[in-house]
Every structure is written in C-alpha cells, then in structure tokens.
Amino acid sequence: MRFITREKIQDLLEALASEAEVWAPRELNGSGGSIMFERWRSGDPIAFEGVTTLSAKDMVLPRTEKLFGFRYTAGTGNLLAEALGQSAGQPAKEKGEHLSIDPAEPVAEKVLFGVRACDAKALDVLDSLFNRADGSGYEDPGYRSRRAGLTVITIACTSCDEACFCSSFDNGPAEKAGSDLIFYPVDTGFLVEAVTVRGEKILARDEAAKSGQLFEESMLQPPALAETARVEGTADMETLLPAIFADLDFWERSTASCISCGFCTYGCPTCHCFNIHDEMRGDREGERLRSWDACMFHIYTQEASGHNPRPTPAHRYRNRINHKFSYYPENQGQILCTGCGRCIRGCPAGLDIREVMTAALAHARGQGST
Amino acid sequence: MISELAKSELSMSDLAAKISEALAGADLVLGWTASGPGGVAAPARFYEQAEAQQAVFDSTCVHNLAVHLPRLKERRVGIVAKPCDARAVNQLIAEREIDPGRVSVIGVECPSMVDVKTIWRRFGYGARIEDDGERLLVNGAEVERGKYTPAKCADCADRVHPAGEQSAAVADVTDETAADERQLRERFNAMSPAERREFWREQYSRCIRCYACREACPMCYCRDVCIMQSDESRWTGGGVNAGDAEMMQLIRVNHLAGRCTGCGECERACPAGIPLMLLMEEQNRVVEELFGHRAGVDPDARPPLLSFNANNDGWRKA
C-alpha cells in the first residue's frame, strides 16, 4: 500500500489547496472541545483524534443555501408612475413588471480531509435520494453540483467510543462507500488506499511528480479497526417497527426524556429534511433560501389549519425512528443511519437511539408473531 | 408544595421513601436512575412505588427536570430538585405556567455537579465517572475536580435551597477556581463594549439553530410557538447563518430578562459550545441591581419585566 508520514499531511493539503478549498476537522477555541469541519489554510492545526460534533453533511447540504435571488422591477423603470398608482389594479405582466432571478453562485471545488467512514458512507446514503447515478428519482441540482465537486478523504477508525455503532447498520470503521481515498492510521503516518478514480488521480499525480513526492510504498500491514457493533436484532426492523406504530404508550415511555430540541437531526449525517423560505428586503427583492429543518421541531408538521399530526415529542421521535429504519430503507433501499453516534453524544437529555430501537424491536416481537 | 428538605447527607433510601410518599398523591415523579453510560445518572420517571428503589441522586444529576413540567400540566407531578431546579419550579409557578397544587418538590441538597459533557468530550463518550465527594475519578484515575465543575456550581451563590437550608458539602467547591469557564468569565468582564460585540459575533456564528438551548430551558415554555421559529409571521430571518442566528440568540436573551434562574441548561445543551450563560448571568446581575429581583427565589414574587410597579425605583435607574 502507499504510505504518507504524519508530517507530510500539511504538504499534501497545501498541494490540494492550490486547486480546491480544503476543509478539515479542528477543535474550536473556547468551545469545551467541540470539533468542527473548518476551512483549512496552511499551518492550521488538524484534529486527528475524535469525531466532529457536526457531520460533513454541510458540504453537500449546507445549513443555509441560497437557491436564488429575485427582484421585481417595473418594466418602464418609472417608479414614480407606479407609486402614483397609475398602474394599480393591472396584472404584473401588463404593468410591465419583470421578475429577475439571480442564480446562486457556482459551487467551489472542495476537498474534505479527515472524515470518518460514518460520514462518508452517509454521503452514499444521501446519494440514493438526491443524486441517483442512473438519473432516476429526485433531482437536486444544488446537491449534485456540490457532490460532484467534493473529494472525500476518510480516516479509518482504529478506536471508538461508547457511542459509536457503525457496524450495526451496513457500515463499518473503514467502509469504502462515499470515500475517494482512505487513510489507515499506523504508528508514523497513514497507509493510503484509493477507492475511486478521483482518489487514484491524486496518487498518480504524486507519483508522476519528479521531486517532493509525498507518498511512498510500504509493506506495513493495515491496522486493526475499531469494534463497534452494538445493536442486536435488527433483521426485519422494516416491518417490525410499523407493527407497533399505534402503540403510543410505548413510544411515550421509551422517549419520555426527550426535550424535542433539534440536535440529533442536525448533527446526523443522514438526516436531510429542509425548509424553503423567502427572506425579503422590502417588498421588491429577496432571496429564496433552503435551510436545515428537523422532524423533532414542533412546527415540522404544523399545518395551516392549526392541526398538528405530531403534537408531542413521542410522536416525533416515533417518526424519526420509523423514517430511518423503515420508510427510507423501503423507499430508497438504504438504512438512514450510519451509526456515527452523534445523536447520542449530543443529546442533552441522555437519550440513546440504540436503546429505543432495541426496546422497540423487542416490544414488536413480544407483541405476537406476524 | 415544597416538602421538607433532607438534612446533611441524603441517603438513597431516604430518597426512595420520599418518592414513594410523593407517588401517593402524584401520577409520576421525575428523578434519576443510575442507568446512563459509564454509571452516570439519567433522567427517569417513577410511576409505581416499587420503582422508587432505583432512584439515585449524585453529582452526575446535571439535568434540570423542571423543563418537563409545562408539558405535564394535566397530570400531578413530583420532582426531585436541586436548588437551581427548584428555582425553575418557583419561577414557573410565579409566571402561573404550572399549578402549584399539582406539583410537589422533593428538594435535595446539592453536592455540586460534575461537568459530564466536558469529561466525555475529553475522555470519550461513556467514560466511567465516579465521585465519592472527595475524589473525582474518570476511568479509574483521579482528575482535578476544579476543571470539571460547571461554572454555575463553582459560583453557586445561594448554595442554599430556596426554602433556606445551607449545604456544607458544597462550600469547598469555591476554592477550586481552575474551571475554564471561570477564566472565560474574567476575560469577558475585562472586555470593552466593542470587544464584547466582536466576541459575541464570533461565538454566535457557530450557532446552528438547533434550538437545544430553548428546549432545555424551563422558562422557554413558548417552545411550540416560539417567535424565533415562527412561520405564521416571519419575525426573524430563518437562515442558519451568523446574522440570523445572532438575532435569534439575542431575542432569547431578552425574553429571559428577569426570568432566567441560572440553571445553565442552555449552555450544557449547546452542541457548539457557545458560552450562553455569560450573557444570561450578566443580565441576571443587572436585573438584580436595578430591581432587587432574582428569578425563582420566591414563587409569589411578580417578575419585574412582566409586571408594572409604580413604586419600584428600578425603572428610573435603568
């Protein structure tokens, strides 16, 4: 396998930064240990240990994305006439009004260094909704252009914490889906494996360089990976979960501590619900934005009539579990969870999705056979 | 109503007995069991007297369970409460959000909490935490308690339960002043207004609008119709970006003037590590200075910014 020393990582990122924006994990000052993906510039420290508080989802589904700007302009340019109401009562077209749209800025090429397999795999899971290779299904131009311009360099996990459970759901600490290059940590650096053509190109370019090559051949063996399998009994969860849907008493008891904040969904690398909203500046111009939404928010299913089909945290948590482990697998063929554990680490009320899942599956089985 | 306080050490059997007793007149009791990872306490609900045996109270009981009370209005609820939690209950009563006749408080003396979140950030989620009152051990090795004491506990001015008992065990904590948060507060107090403006701009730029701060706050019981998230009229920008997030945070601070009981749950819940209590506490201090009022001390007090009292001098000083 190819190998790169730890010291040469900065050189590698500098080389990549000459053609793209580089993003890497960094601990934020004065944040009590929060690690986030931040824009990397030469000399910036990189957090090689631990896992980021937020996922890499931001790279393809930004927290807030400007879809386009818009402006209404009077066709004649005669605003005074308009103000005097000389065109009042006529449809816009006849008044000579125009709507001009400013498209969103083109997306920069990005290199994401230092993700974990749980985040990289999540990109693959989201692709099955937003970016099908065969062009079928939902087409999301913003997601597609960001995904196409993103190079993903994953660091495999040789250790984990109590919240990690990537091996539980079609995933693992060195899972390849979603990555372009995988780095395996060894004593003095990383063994490197290309997963995609894009990854191979990076290695090939280095090999072709006459001097200052960063990668070398190595006979070192890949390291032992972290062991993270935690959730048992998930076979048939797609059908078991809906079987206990109506048992609200169960859902209330098992999710009683939930305070219905949005952190689990925001931190989750596979959660992808969004809000589209117009932010105006005056009456005539504004922007249409797409921002993260969360099914844990009370207003998520609030209807204009005032009715809310999911009025309590228990209703909403039930939906979250069913979406991730039943509906999405049924509709998109993938599990909407990669076992990153962020929802567990970040939950202020100490809820653990694994405990809820285990209880739900046991409850569903105990309810009698189908 | 506020039940009699435990004297000196609260034994677990005392606690179980008090919860059992409360269940005779309540539908459920909010408390803790030792069912969290690494042996820490996790919030729990006791419905039957037999369940009360599993109740615990220790320095990992960091959560303010009063946050659940507004959602449980139609039931009779008991709640195991630290002094800061009990202040939140008082404030909810003062604002007439909950009915004091349907809430019974089991007050516990607080030995000061341990900052579980920071410990797990540094040592990994689920690291074993043991605290015998003298030594604090993480994964079996002793750590410096001052580094892992939440600022709100280190500064707990009234380590006095609202009903008036002093906790001897907590008095020692003020001597351990190495907490990062305390240093941050000192740095903050020394800043000029312009520097503070920059400080908050940078801090709030990390806000992702998850609303964990709001949901963790017992006083933010408007949560389901919160102005910061309103769609029926868009009062604030909805973007998850620095400017809109800052607006949201400042609205929240303003809405809590004279109402924040200093439980620090907002800061504990924040995934981005924003020091929310810095501004809250500054505001609490100003309110106390102007109006002589501290939220949550007296359930019959009328919060100064929710009432008008022509005799109160504070309005002229402001």
Contacts between the chains, C-beta under 8 A, distances in Angstrom:
chain1	res1	chain2	res2	distance
A	28	B	206	6.8
A	28	B	272	7.7
A	28	B	273	6.5
A	30	B	180	7.8
A	30	B	184	6.2
A	30	B	273	7.4
A	30	B	275	7.2
A	31	B	206	7.2
A	31	B	272	6.6
A	31	B	273	3.0
A	31	B	274	7.6
A	32	B	117	7.1
A	32	B	118	5.2
A	32	B	121	6.2
A	32	B	180	7.3
A	32	B	273	4.4
A	33	B	118	6.5
A	33	B	121	3.4
A	33	B	122	6.0
A	33	B	273	7.1
A	34	B	121	7.6
A	34	B	206	7.7
A	34	B	271	7.1
A	34	B	272	5.8
A	34	B	273	4.2
A	36	B	206	7.6
A	36	B	272	7.7
A	53	B	271	5.4
A	53	B	272	7.0
A	53	B	273	8.0
A	54	B	208	6.8
A	54	B	271	7.3
A	63	B	208	6.1
A	63	B	209	7.8
A	63	B	240	3.6
A	63	B	241	7.2
A	64	B	239	4.1
A	64	B	240	4.4
A	64	B	241	4.9
A	64	B	244	7.8
A	161	B	120	8.0
A	161	B	124	3.9
A	161	B	125	4.3
A	161	B	126	6.1
A	162	B	37	5.2
A	162	B	38	7.2
A	162	B	124	7.1
A	162	B	125	5.0
A	162	B	126	2.6
A	162	B	127	7.9
A	163	B	37	7.9
A	163	B	125	4.2
A	163	B	126	6.6
A	253	B	45	7.9
A	256	B	43	7.9
A	256	B	45	5.3
A	257	B	42	7.3
A	257	B	43	4.4
A	257	B	44	7.8
A	259	B	67	5.9
A	259	B	68	7.7
A	259	B	212	8.0
A	259	B	215	4.4
A	259	B	216	5.9
A	260	B	215	5.6
A	260	B	223	7.5
A	261	B	210	5.9
A	261	B	211	5.5
A	261	B	212	3.7
A	261	B	214	7.4
A	261	B	215	3.6
A	261	B	216	6.6
A	261	B	269	6.5
A	262	B	209	7.6
A	262	B	210	4.2
A	262	B	211	5.4
A	262	B	212	7.0
A	262	B	215	8.0
A	263	B	210	4.6
A	263	B	212	4.8
A	263	B	269	7.5
A	263	B	271	5.3
A	266	B	208	5.6
A	266	B	210	4.6
A	266	B	271	7.7
A	267	B	210	7.9
A	267	B	271	6.3
A	275	B	238	6.8
A	277	B	231	7.9
A	277	B	234	7.3
A	277	B	238	4.9
A	279	B	234	7.8
A	279	B	237	5.3
A	279	B	238	6.9
A	279	B	239	6.6
A	289	B	238	7.2
A	289	B	239	5.5
A	291	B	209	7.9
A	291	B	238	6.0
A	291	B	239	5.8
A	291	B	240	5.0
A	292	B	208	7.6
A	292	B	209	7.7
A	292	B	240	5.8
A	294	B	210	7.3
A	297	B	211	7.0
A	297	B	229	6.9
A	298	B	223	6.7
A	298	B	224	4.1
A	299	B	224	7.3
A	299	B	229	6.2
A	299	B	231	6.3
A	302	B	231	7.5
A	312	B	71	7.6
A	313	B	71	7.8
A	341	B	125	7.0
A	344	B	125	6.9
A	345	B	120	7.1
A	345	B	125	5.0
A	346	B	212	8.0
A	346	B	271	4.8
A	348	B	63	7.5
A	348	B	212	5.8
A	348	B	215	7.8
A	348	B	216	5.1
A	348	B	265	7.1
A	348	B	268	6.3
A	348	B	269	3.6
A	349	B	43	6.1
A	349	B	63	6.7
A	350	B	36	5.5
A	350	B	42	4.5
A	350	B	43	6.3
A	350	B	63	7.3
A	352	B	37	7.8
